[in-house]
Amino acid sequence: MSSETNEMLSVLNDHLAVKDGRGVVVLQVAIIATVYFEDAYRREAREAILSCCDDYFQRYGTRLRWALNPDTKYPEPFGKGKGSDPHAWLLALEEGEEFSLIYHGGEHADSASSFSLDALGDERRPFVELGYFKVSFPLLSLVEDPGMVPDALLEICRKIKPVSGYGGIGIIESKNGGIESEYSPVVYSWAQRLPGLEADYPTSHSIWLTKGREDGRGGIKGVNWLTVISDRWLAELGGADVVAARVTALDPRFIIHRFDGGVMIQAGPRPDLGDAEQGLWPELYVKLAKYLKPIRITMTGSFGYGGPGVRFDREHAQAWLRRFDQR
């Protein structure tokens, strides 16, 4: 990786963070990886989640400070309560019970941290519902081990077998809803400036990924450095082999990773943020977005909470989904 890239990542890591009046970091830029999966109520799905948690804890457990207690729904110090050991309670839940996992390494319970793991799974319902699993890593992981993030997301895909997902440079927000709402205009402004930056609201996205195309069908959210697509959506484009051939024909810098149930498309050796103010758009993201447009959702509700200021309301969120279409 070039010295210029190293310098950029260092600057982003140090300066693309926002603190509130208490000095608490409430926005943080990091590497994120998010996948969406069906049947979160099934034991097999919950076992896969636990295995992915174990992988993250093994690598970053010493950096975590907070865990969500499954009974009180409040954060508690990591390592000192029920929330720190999901093996102790997750598999004991009935199919009619949902689960939520939240872990992070922030100094305060309300902090946004580049060390984080989130998962959500709803109870069994008569209609399709998507759960999600999300992890984040510090930006400097790209310098220390460039292949770690693609390998980590691919392993998550092998275990969870998601319907879709993505990974790249994204924005981590505070878990406090009030704080998230207050600073959402900042998230919007960053995302407008940097088109390769992922604005990630999995709770909202999981709803629209099941019905967000114009014909009411589900699809993928979009593309980033890493784009995960299940066989269900690949079939609409001719199947995994056809998609792999056409994507590599678009540009030989694309890397195709296979897993049982889908593919993960890597857009070059490292993420690309772009800069809309300078007319710089992530070239590979644009190419891939145009090719995958037939299976991408076009409709969504607002991202996050309402409030004053320009933010991802429904209109701006849908425009953001289309940001690569005319480039």
C-alpha positions as CSV (number, residue, x, y, z in Angstrom):
1,M,0.0,0.0,0.0
2,S,1.4,3.4,-1.0
3,S,2.6,6.0,1.5
4,E,-0.1,8.3,0.3
5,T,-2.8,5.8,1.1
6,N,-1.3,5.1,4.6
7,E,-1.3,8.8,5.2
8,M,-4.9,9.1,4.1
9,L,-6.0,6.3,6.4
10,S,-4.1,7.8,9.3
11,V,-5.8,11.2,8.8
12,L,-9.2,9.6,8.5
13,N,-8.7,7.5,11.6
14,D,-7.6,10.5,13.7
15,H,-9.8,13.3,12.3
16,L,-13.0,11.9,10.8
17,A,-14.5,11.5,14.3
18,V,-16.9,13.8,16.1
19,K,-17.0,14.4,19.8
20,D,-19.9,15.9,21.7
21,G,-19.7,18.5,24.4
22,R,-18.7,15.9,26.9
23,G,-15.7,14.9,24.8
24,V,-17.4,11.6,23.9
25,V,-16.8,10.3,20.4
26,V,-20.3,10.0,18.8
27,L,-19.3,9.5,15.1
28,Q,-16.3,7.4,14.0
29,V,-15.2,6.3,10.5
30,A,-14.1,2.6,10.4
31,I,-14.1,-0.5,8.2
32,I,-17.6,-2.1,8.4
33,A,-19.0,-5.4,7.2
34,T,-22.7,-6.1,7.3
35,V,-24.7,-9.1,6.2
36,Y,-28.4,-9.9,6.1
37,F,-29.9,-13.3,6.7
38,E,-33.2,-15.1,6.9
39,D,-34.8,-17.3,9.7
40,A,-33.0,-15.7,12.6
41,Y,-35.2,-17.7,14.9
42,R,-33.7,-21.0,13.8
43,R,-31.1,-22.7,16.0
44,E,-28.8,-23.1,13.1
45,A,-28.8,-19.3,12.4
46,R,-28.1,-18.5,16.0
47,E,-25.3,-21.0,16.2
48,A,-23.7,-19.4,13.2
49,I,-24.1,-16.0,14.9
50,L,-22.3,-17.3,18.0
51,S,-19.5,-18.7,15.9
52,C,-19.0,-15.4,14.2
53,C,-19.1,-13.7,17.7
54,D,-16.4,-16.1,18.9
55,D,-14.2,-15.2,15.9
56,Y,-14.5,-11.4,16.6
57,F,-14.0,-11.9,20.4
58,Q,-10.9,-13.9,19.8
59,R,-9.4,-11.1,17.6
60,Y,-10.7,-8.0,19.4
61,G,-12.2,-9.1,22.7
62,T,-9.5,-7.2,24.7
63,R,-10.6,-4.0,22.9
64,L,-14.2,-4.3,23.8
65,R,-15.6,-2.3,26.8
66,W,-19.4,-2.6,26.6
67,A,-22.0,-5.3,26.1
68,L,-25.8,-5.1,25.9
69,N,-27.5,-7.0,28.7
70,P,-30.2,-9.2,27.1
71,D,-32.5,-8.8,30.1
72,T,-32.3,-5.1,31.0
73,K,-31.5,-3.9,27.4
74,Y,-29.0,-1.6,28.9
75,P,-25.2,-1.6,28.3
76,E,-22.9,-3.1,31.0
77,P,-19.1,-3.4,31.2
78,F,-17.9,-6.1,28.9
79,G,-16.7,-9.2,30.8
80,K,-18.8,-8.5,33.9
81,G,-22.3,-9.6,33.1
82,K,-24.7,-11.8,31.1
83,G,-24.4,-9.8,27.9
84,S,-20.7,-10.7,27.6
85,D,-21.4,-14.4,27.0
86,P,-24.1,-14.9,24.3
87,H,-23.5,-18.7,24.6
88,A,-25.1,-18.5,28.0
89,W,-28.5,-17.4,26.7
90,L,-28.9,-17.0,22.9
91,L,-29.6,-20.7,22.2
92,A,-32.0,-20.9,25.1
93,L,-34.4,-18.4,23.5
94,E,-37.7,-19.7,22.0
95,E,-38.5,-19.2,18.4
96,G,-41.0,-16.5,19.5
97,E,-38.2,-14.4,21.1
98,E,-36.0,-11.9,19.3
99,F,-32.4,-11.2,20.1
100,S,-30.1,-8.2,20.0
101,L,-26.3,-8.2,20.4
102,I,-24.3,-5.0,20.9
103,Y,-20.6,-4.8,21.8
104,H,-18.2,-2.0,21.4
105,G,-14.9,-0.6,22.6
106,G,-15.8,3.0,23.2
107,E,-14.7,4.8,26.4
108,H,-18.3,5.5,27.3
109,A,-21.5,3.5,26.8
110,D,-22.7,6.2,24.3
111,S,-19.5,6.2,22.4
112,A,-19.1,5.3,18.7
113,S,-16.2,2.9,18.3
114,S,-14.3,1.3,15.4
115,F,-14.3,-1.9,17.5
116,S,-17.9,-3.1,17.4
117,L,-20.3,-6.0,16.8
118,D,-24.0,-5.8,16.3
119,A,-26.6,-8.4,15.5
120,L,-30.4,-8.5,15.5
121,G,-32.8,-11.3,14.9
122,D,-36.6,-11.2,15.1
123,E,-38.9,-13.9,16.4
124,R,-40.6,-16.3,14.0
125,R,-43.2,-14.6,11.9
126,P,-45.5,-15.6,9.1
127,F,-43.7,-13.4,6.6
128,V,-40.1,-13.0,5.5
129,E,-37.9,-11.0,8.0
130,L,-34.2,-10.4,7.7
131,G,-31.8,-10.4,10.6
132,Y,-28.4,-8.7,10.3
133,F,-24.9,-9.2,11.6
134,K,-22.4,-6.3,11.6
135,V,-18.8,-5.9,12.7
136,S,-16.3,-3.1,12.4
137,F,-12.5,-2.7,12.4
138,P,-10.2,0.2,12.7
139,L,-9.1,1.8,9.4
140,L,-5.5,1.0,10.1
141,S,-6.4,-2.7,9.7
142,L,-6.0,-2.0,6.0
143,V,-2.3,-1.2,6.6
144,E,-1.5,-3.9,9.1
145,D,-3.2,-6.7,7.1
146,P,-4.9,-5.7,3.8
147,G,-6.5,-9.1,3.3
148,M,-7.9,-9.4,6.8
149,V,-11.2,-7.7,6.1
150,P,-12.1,-9.6,2.9
151,D,-11.2,-12.8,4.7
152,A,-13.2,-12.0,7.7
153,L,-16.3,-11.1,5.7
154,L,-16.0,-14.2,3.6
155,E,-15.8,-16.4,6.7
156,I,-18.9,-14.7,8.0
157,C,-20.7,-15.5,4.7
158,R,-19.6,-19.1,4.9
159,K,-21.1,-19.4,8.3
160,I,-24.3,-17.3,8.1
161,K,-25.1,-17.8,4.4
162,P,-26.6,-14.3,4.0
163,V,-28.9,-13.1,1.2
164,S,-26.8,-10.0,0.7
165,G,-24.2,-7.8,2.4
166,Y,-21.4,-5.3,1.9
167,G,-18.1,-4.1,3.4
168,G,-16.0,-1.0,3.1
169,I,-15.3,2.3,4.8
170,G,-18.4,3.4,6.7
171,I,-19.7,5.5,9.6
172,I,-20.2,4.1,13.1
173,E,-22.7,6.1,15.2
174,S,-23.5,6.2,18.8
175,K,-25.9,3.5,20.0
176,N,-27.9,6.2,21.8
177,G,-30.9,7.1,19.6
178,G,-31.0,10.7,20.7
179,I,-27.3,11.2,19.9
180,E,-27.7,9.4,16.6
181,S,-30.5,11.8,15.6
182,E,-28.6,14.9,16.7
183,Y,-25.6,14.1,14.5
184,S,-27.3,12.5,11.5
185,P,-26.9,15.7,9.5
186,V,-23.1,15.3,9.8
187,V,-23.4,11.7,8.5
188,Y,-25.4,12.9,5.6
189,S,-22.9,15.6,4.7
190,W,-20.0,13.2,4.9
191,A,-21.8,10.7,2.7
192,Q,-22.5,13.4,0.1
193,R,-18.9,14.4,-0.1
194,L,-17.5,10.9,-0.1
195,P,-19.6,8.6,-2.4
196,G,-17.7,5.5,-1.4
197,L,-18.5,6.0,2.3
198,E,-21.1,3.5,3.5
199,A,-24.1,5.0,5.4
200,D,-25.3,2.0,7.3
201,Y,-28.6,1.6,9.1
202,P,-29.2,-2.2,9.1
203,T,-32.4,-2.1,11.1
204,S,-34.0,0.1,8.5
205,H,-32.3,-1.6,5.5
206,S,-33.4,-5.1,6.7
207,I,-37.1,-4.0,6.1
208,W,-36.6,-2.6,2.6
209,L,-34.3,-5.4,1.4
210,T,-37.3,-7.7,1.4
211,K,-39.6,-5.4,-0.7
212,G,-37.7,-2.4,-2.0
213,R,-37.8,-3.0,-5.8
214,E,-40.6,-1.3,-7.8
215,D,-42.3,-4.7,-8.3
216,G,-42.3,-5.3,-4.5
217,R,-39.6,-7.9,-4.6
218,G,-36.5,-7.8,-2.5
219,G,-32.9,-7.1,-3.6
220,I,-29.5,-5.9,-2.6
221,K,-28.9,-2.5,-1.0
222,G,-26.1,-1.5,-3.4
223,V,-22.3,-1.9,-3.8
224,N,-19.1,-1.0,-1.9
225,W,-15.6,-2.4,-1.7
226,L,-17.0,-5.8,-0.9
227,T,-20.4,-6.7,-2.2
228,V,-22.1,-10.0,-1.1
229,I,-24.8,-11.5,-3.3
230,S,-26.7,-14.7,-2.7
231,D,-27.6,-17.3,-5.4
232,R,-31.2,-16.0,-5.2
233,W,-30.2,-12.7,-6.7
234,L,-27.4,-14.0,-8.9
235,A,-30.0,-16.3,-10.6
236,E,-31.7,-13.2,-12.0
237,L,-28.5,-12.2,-13.7
238,G,-27.7,-15.6,-15.2
239,G,-26.2,-17.4,-12.2
240,A,-22.9,-17.2,-10.3
241,D,-20.7,-18.2,-13.2
242,V,-22.2,-15.7,-15.6
243,V,-21.9,-12.9,-13.1
244,A,-18.3,-13.8,-12.3
245,A,-17.4,-13.8,-15.9
246,R,-19.2,-10.5,-16.7
247,V,-17.8,-8.7,-13.7
248,T,-14.3,-9.6,-14.4
249,A,-14.9,-8.6,-18.0
250,L,-16.0,-5.2,-16.8
251,D,-12.6,-4.7,-15.2
252,P,-9.8,-7.3,-14.3
253,R,-9.3,-5.5,-11.0
254,F,-12.5,-7.1,-9.6
255,I,-11.9,-10.2,-7.5
256,I,-14.6,-12.9,-7.2
257,H,-14.7,-14.8,-3.9
258,R,-17.1,-17.8,-3.8
259,F,-18.9,-19.3,-0.8
260,D,-21.6,-21.9,-0.6
261,G,-24.7,-19.9,-1.5
262,G,-23.3,-16.9,-3.2
263,V,-20.3,-14.7,-4.1
264,M,-18.5,-11.8,-2.6
265,I,-17.2,-9.3,-5.2
266,Q,-14.1,-7.3,-4.2
267,A,-13.6,-4.0,-6.0
268,G,-9.9,-3.8,-6.1
269,P,-7.2,-4.3,-3.4
270,R,-8.5,-1.5,-1.1
271,P,-11.6,0.7,-0.6
272,D,-12.1,3.9,-2.6
273,L,-13.9,6.8,-1.0
274,G,-13.9,9.2,-4.0
275,D,-14.6,12.9,-3.5
276,A,-17.8,14.3,-5.2
277,E,-16.6,17.9,-4.7
278,Q,-13.6,17.2,-6.9
279,G,-15.6,15.1,-9.3
280,L,-13.9,11.9,-8.2
281,W,-16.1,8.9,-8.1
282,P,-15.0,5.3,-7.1
283,E,-14.5,3.9,-10.6
284,L,-15.0,0.2,-9.8
285,Y,-18.0,0.9,-7.5
286,V,-19.7,2.8,-10.4
287,K,-19.1,0.0,-12.9
288,L,-20.4,-2.7,-10.5
289,A,-23.4,-0.6,-9.4
290,K,-24.5,-0.2,-13.0
291,Y,-24.2,-3.9,-13.7
292,L,-26.1,-4.9,-10.5
293,K,-28.8,-2.2,-10.9
294,P,-31.5,-4.8,-11.9
295,I,-31.3,-6.5,-8.5
296,R,-30.8,-3.3,-6.4
297,I,-33.6,-1.9,-4.3
298,T,-34.8,1.6,-5.3
299,M,-37.3,2.3,-2.5
300,T,-36.5,2.8,1.2
301,G,-37.8,4.7,4.2
302,S,-35.7,7.3,6.0
303,F,-32.4,6.2,7.5
304,G,-32.4,6.5,11.3
305,Y,-34.5,9.1,13.2
306,G,-36.2,12.3,12.3
307,G,-35.2,15.8,13.4
308,P,-33.9,19.2,12.2
309,G,-31.3,19.6,9.5
310,V,-30.7,17.9,6.2
311,R,-30.5,14.2,6.7
312,F,-31.4,10.9,5.1
313,D,-35.1,11.3,5.0
314,R,-37.0,9.1,2.5
315,E,-36.2,11.4,-0.5
316,H,-32.5,11.8,0.3
317,A,-32.1,8.1,1.2
318,Q,-33.5,7.0,-2.1
319,A,-31.3,9.5,-4.0
320,W,-28.3,8.1,-2.1
321,L,-29.1,4.6,-3.3
322,R,-29.0,5.9,-6.9
323,R,-25.8,7.9,-6.4
324,F,-23.7,5.9,-8.9
325,D,-26.4,5.5,-11.6
326,Q,-25.5,8.5,-13.8
327,R,-21.7,8.5,-13.3
